[in-house]
Amino acid sequence: MNCSICKVGELKDGNVTVTLEKGASIVLLKNVPAQVCNNCSSYFLDPAMTRIVLQKAENSVQNGAELEVIQMQAA
């Protein structure tokens, strides 16, 4: 499958660090499974992983974290 950003790279299974910011909170999620472009390094999360990432980030914000680093577990 070709990358929808650069149009020339191929998407491969990989892991990425996702950085999310909401208000004064920053949440880094490391080792997130994604499809990663071998040309431009853009990444794409599937819908299930997107839900997990957003829920973990929202929990951090609700718990008052200013900066939190979350290491995702291998499936």
HUVENKA-V72228 format. One record per run of one state. SS is the DSSP state (H for helix, E for strand, - for the rest). FROM is the first residue (numbers start at 1). TO is the last residue. If there is no record, write none. Layout:
SS|FROM|TO / SS|FROM|TO
//
This chain:
-|1|1 / E|2|2 / -|3|9 / E|10|22 / -|23|24 / E|25|37 / -|38|42 / E|43|44 / -|45|46 / H|47|62 / -|63|66 / E|67|71 / -|72|75
//
